[in-house]
Amino acid sequence: MGTERTTFSTRRFLVGKAGPFPRLVFREEVMLALDQFSHLNSQGEHGGFLIGKSQQLKTAEEYEIIVERFVPIPQRSDATRLVVRPDHYKTVELALKPGEEIVGWAHTHPGFGVFLSDFDKEQHQRYFPSPWQIAYVMDNQARERAVYRVVNDQWERLGGYYVLRDMAQNEVGIAVSSRAKRRHRLVTAIFVLLLLGAGAALGYPIARDMFVKLWPANQAVSQLDPEAELQTDMAGTAIQPELEGDSASDSSPPVPPEPSQPQSEAGAVTIAPPSTVPRYVEYVVQTGDTLWSIAGKLWGDSSLYRIIAEENGISNPGSLRVGSVLRVPSDPTNR
């Protein structure tokens, strides 16, 4: 029991919203291959088979579908629609590895939106009738993608899907035993309690000193002429005018001096400017980069690639040149 080990080697990123519809998961390399395929085949309809695994869930999501490979269907570059033939299906089915299955298909709709035509629906119901088999539609010109499935002749567009990314090599191998997990929780709880205790112990003398220092200052101000104008320095501290008579006879305790701040020659307080964080950074395009992969690499959400396109005036995401410099916001949510 105490030697059970779990290794975390992948992360899932949600694109769109989560269920209760089937849980669809694309491996990141498959998503990048589909994105590149749609850009390279920008004329006519093209597509292929989605290969992976499926399992039934005992939740409202019903199924989990993991897409692990994409197998294109060869056809003419000027084809007006993608036609799936029985020999295509049979060839792919015979080439499946153990444990793999055909989980759906993908095809492009360049320039005319993401939807399923009557012909597409007829093909889907013929070759992909199971409720866990999907149709993935891409329009690279409109930068849109959509996923559909059919259940009892009722078509449903899924609200989102996940992208499964392998962690970097230096992140893999975080092995945690069940005993270590319990010990980690206990240490964390003790550490939090110590922080709270230290905060309370330190906070009391600070609060006490603040009230002790404020009392003499308030008493001194109350002894001034009510009609006299109260003067303050630039830091907002009350300035006590000199009173006539011997200052030693004043029964009020002296006001402790406030910590001095750096001043200029004219006597004005010099306030150091706050540190700033650059709103934009520069990214150099590398071999194999797409706007989709860059957004995923920098922000962990590939669907934010439109922000990079807008910031750099890119109308055709497939025209990235290796070595070109992109202007990328540091925080895509605060532009």
C-alpha positions in Angstrom: 0.0 0.0 0.0 2.7 2.4 0.9 4.9 1.7 -2.2 2.2 2.6 -4.8 3.7 5.2 -7.2 2.0 7.7 -9.6 3.9 9.5 -12.3 2.5 12.7 -13.8 3.6 13.0 -17.4 0.8 14.8 -19.3 -1.5 17.8 -18.9 -4.9 18.6 -20.4 -5.9 22.0 -21.7 -9.6 22.8 -22.2 -10.6 24.5 -25.5 -14.2 25.8 -25.2 -16.2 24.5 -22.3 -16.5 21.2 -20.5 -19.4 18.6 -20.7 -21.9 17.0 -20.0 -21.3 16.0 -23.6 -18.7 13.3 -24.4 -15.2 14.1 -23.2 -13.1 14.5 -26.3 -9.3 14.6 -26.0 -6.8 15.3 -28.8 -3.2 14.6 -28.4 -1.3 17.9 -29.1 0.7 16.4 -32.0 -2.6 15.3 -33.7 -4.1 18.8 -33.3 -1.0 20.4 -34.8 -1.1 17.9 -37.7 -4.7 18.7 -38.4 -4.0 22.4 -38.2 -1.1 22.0 -40.7 -3.2 19.8 -43.0 -6.0 22.4 -43.2 -3.5 25.1 -44.2 -1.7 22.9 -46.8 -5.0 21.9 -48.3 -6.7 25.3 -48.6 -8.6 24.5 -51.8 -11.4 22.0 -51.9 -12.5 19.6 -49.3 -9.9 17.2 -47.8 -9.8 15.0 -44.7 -9.2 11.6 -43.2 -9.7 9.2 -40.4 -9.2 9.9 -36.7 -7.7 7.0 -34.8 -7.6 6.5 -31.1 -9.5 4.9 -28.2 -12.9 5.2 -26.6 -14.4 4.1 -23.3 -17.8 4.4 -21.7 -18.1 6.5 -18.5 -20.4 6.2 -15.6 -20.9 10.0 -15.6 -23.1 12.5 -17.6 -20.3 12.7 -20.2 -21.1 9.1 -21.2 -17.9 8.6 -23.2 -14.2 9.6 -23.3 -12.7 9.7 -26.8 -8.9 10.1 -27.1 -7.6 11.0 -30.6 -4.1 9.7 -31.1 -3.5 9.7 -34.9 -4.8 11.2 -38.1 -4.7 9.2 -41.4 -5.4 11.4 -44.5 -7.5 10.1 -47.4 -5.6 10.7 -50.7 -7.6 12.6 -53.3 -7.3 15.3 -56.0 -6.4 18.8 -54.8 -9.4 20.3 -56.6 -12.0 18.0 -55.2 -15.2 19.8 -54.3 -16.1 17.4 -51.5 -14.5 14.6 -49.5 -15.8 11.1 -50.4 -15.1 8.3 -48.0 -15.2 5.0 -49.8 -15.5 1.4 -48.4 -11.9 0.6 -49.6 -10.6 3.6 -47.6 -12.3 2.4 -44.5 -11.2 -1.2 -44.9 -7.6 -0.2 -45.6 -7.4 1.8 -42.4 -9.3 -0.8 -40.3 -6.8 -3.5 -41.3 -3.8 -1.2 -40.4 -5.1 -0.5 -36.8 -2.7 -1.3 -34.0 -3.9 -3.5 -31.0 -6.3 -1.5 -28.9 -6.9 1.2 -31.6 -10.2 2.0 -33.3 -11.6 4.5 -35.7 -13.1 7.2 -33.5 -14.3 9.5 -36.3 -13.2 11.6 -39.2 -12.0 15.1 -40.0 -12.4 17.3 -43.1 -11.9 20.9 -44.2 -14.5 23.4 -45.3 -12.2 26.2 -46.5 -14.0 29.5 -46.6 -17.6 28.4 -46.1 -17.9 27.7 -42.4 -17.9 24.8 -40.0 -21.0 22.7 -40.6 -22.1 19.3 -41.9 -23.8 19.2 -45.3 -26.5 16.6 -46.0 -23.9 14.6 -47.9 -21.5 14.8 -44.9 -24.2 13.6 -42.5 -25.1 10.7 -44.8 -21.4 9.6 -44.9 -21.1 10.0 -41.1 -24.1 7.8 -40.4 -22.8 5.2 -42.9 -19.2 4.9 -41.6 -19.3 6.4 -38.1 -22.7 5.6 -36.6 -21.6 5.0 -33.0 -22.5 7.8 -30.5 -18.8 8.1 -29.5 -17.6 8.6 -33.1 -17.1 12.3 -34.1 -16.9 14.6 -37.1 -14.3 17.3 -36.8 -14.7 20.2 -39.3 -12.0 22.9 -40.0 -12.3 26.2 -41.8 -8.8 27.6 -41.9 -9.8 30.8 -43.7 -12.4 31.7 -41.1 -10.2 30.2 -38.3 -13.0 28.1 -37.0 -13.3 24.5 -35.8 -16.3 22.4 -34.7 -17.0 18.8 -33.5 -20.3 17.0 -34.2 -21.8 13.6 -33.3 -25.1 12.0 -34.0 -27.3 10.0 -31.5 -30.6 8.5 -32.7 -30.6 10.8 -35.8 -30.2 13.8 -33.6 -27.1 15.9 -34.4 -25.1 17.6 -31.6 -22.3 20.1 -31.7 -19.9 19.6 -28.8 -19.1 22.7 -26.8 -15.4 22.0 -26.3 -12.6 19.5 -26.2 -9.3 18.9 -24.5 -5.7 19.0 -25.8 -3.4 16.5 -24.2 0.2 17.7 -24.0 3.2 15.7 -22.9 5.2 17.5 -20.2 8.9 18.4 -20.8 11.4 15.8 -19.9 12.6 17.6 -16.8 9.0 17.7 -15.5 8.4 14.0 -15.9 9.1 11.6 -13.0 7.3 13.2 -10.1 6.7 10.0 -8.2 4.6 10.3 -5.1 3.7 7.4 -2.7 0.5 7.4 -0.7 2.5 7.7 2.5 4.4 10.6 1.1 1.2 12.3 0.1 -0.1 12.1 3.7 3.2 13.4 5.1 3.1 16.2 2.6 -0.4 17.3 3.6 0.6 17.2 7.3 3.7 19.3 6.7 1.7 21.8 4.7 -0.9 22.1 7.4 1.8 22.7 10.1 3.5 25.3 7.9 0.3 27.2 7.4 -0.4 27.2 11.2 3.1 28.5 11.8 2.6 31.3 9.3 -0.7 32.3 10.9 0.9 32.3 14.4 3.9 34.3 13.2 1.6 36.8 11.5 -0.4 37.3 14.6 2.7 37.7 16.8 4.3 40.2 14.5 1.0 42.1 13.8 0.3 42.9 17.5 3.5 45.0 18.2 3.0 46.8 14.8 -0.6 47.7 15.6 0.4 48.7 19.2 3.2 51.0 18.0 0.8 52.6 15.5 -1.7 53.5 18.2 0.9 54.6 20.7 2.5 57.0 18.1 -0.9 58.4 17.0 -2.0 59.4 20.5 0.5 62.2 21.2 0.0 63.6 17.7 -3.7 63.8 18.2 -3.4 65.4 21.7 -1.0 68.0 20.3 -3.4 69.0 17.5 -6.3 69.2 19.9 -4.5 72.0 21.9 -4.3 74.3 18.9 -6.6 77.2 18.2 -9.7 75.6 16.6 -9.8 78.4 14.0 -6.2 77.8 13.0 -5.7 76.0 9.8 -4.1 72.5 10.2 -1.0 72.2 8.1 0.4 69.0 6.8 3.6 68.0 5.0 3.6 66.3 1.6 3.4 62.9 3.3 0.1 63.9 5.0 1.5 64.1 8.6 0.2 66.9 10.8 2.7 69.7 11.4 2.5 71.2 14.9 3.1 75.0 15.0 5.4 76.4 17.7 3.6 77.5 20.8 4.5 80.6 22.8 6.2 80.0 26.2 8.7 77.5 27.5 8.3 74.2 25.5 9.7 72.3 28.5 6.6 73.2 30.6 4.3 71.5 28.0 3.0 68.4 29.7 2.4 66.6 26.4 4.9 64.0 25.5 7.0 64.7 22.4 5.8 63.4 19.0 8.2 60.7 17.8 9.8 61.7 14.5 8.5 59.9 11.4 10.9 58.0 9.2 12.5 60.4 6.7 11.9 60.1 3.0 14.4 61.1 0.3 13.9 64.7 -0.8 15.0 66.8 -3.7 16.8 70.1 -3.3 13.5 72.0 -3.3 12.2 70.0 -0.4 9.7 67.8 -2.4 9.5 64.2 -1.5 11.0 62.0 -4.2 8.8 58.9 -4.8 10.6 56.0 -6.5 8.6 54.9 -9.6 7.0 51.4 -9.3 8.6 48.5 -11.2 6.9 47.8 -14.5 6.4 44.6 -16.4 6.6 44.7 -20.2 3.2 44.3 -21.8 4.7 42.7 -24.8 7.5 40.3 -25.6 9.2 39.2 -28.8 9.0 35.6 -30.1 11.2 34.3 -32.9 9.4 31.8 -35.1 11.1 28.4 -35.2 10.9 25.5 -37.6 7.5 23.7 -37.2 5.8 26.6 -35.4 2.2 27.6 -36.0 0.1 30.3 -34.3 -1.7 27.4 -32.7 1.4 25.8 -31.2 2.9 29.2 -30.2 -0.2 30.2 -28.2 -0.2 26.8 -26.5 3.5 27.1 -25.8 3.4 30.6 -24.3 -0.1 30.6 -22.6 -1.1 27.0 -22.4 -4.2 27.6 -24.5 -3.9 27.1 -28.2 -7.3 28.7 -28.9 -5.8 32.1 -28.1 -3.8 32.1 -31.4 -6.1 34.8 -32.8 -4.6 37.3 -30.4 -1.1 36.8 -31.9 -2.6 37.1 -35.4 -4.4 40.4 -34.5 -1.3 41.9 -32.8 0.9 41.2 -35.9 -1.6 41.8 -38.7 -1.5 38.2 -39.9 -4.3 37.4 -42.2 -3.0 34.0 -43.3 -1.7 32.0 -40.3 -0.1 29.4 -42.6 2.4 32.0 -43.9 4.7 32.2 -40.9 8.4 32.5 -41.9 11.1 30.9 -39.8 13.2 33.6 -38.1 10.5 36.3 -38.2 9.8 38.1 -35.0 6.3 38.3 -33.5 5.0 40.8 -31.0 3.2 38.8 -28.3 1.3 40.1 -25.3 2.8 39.0 -21.9 -0.8 38.6 -20.6 -3.4 37.7 -23.3 -6.2 38.7 -20.9 -4.9 42.2 -20.3 -4.2 43.8 -23.6 
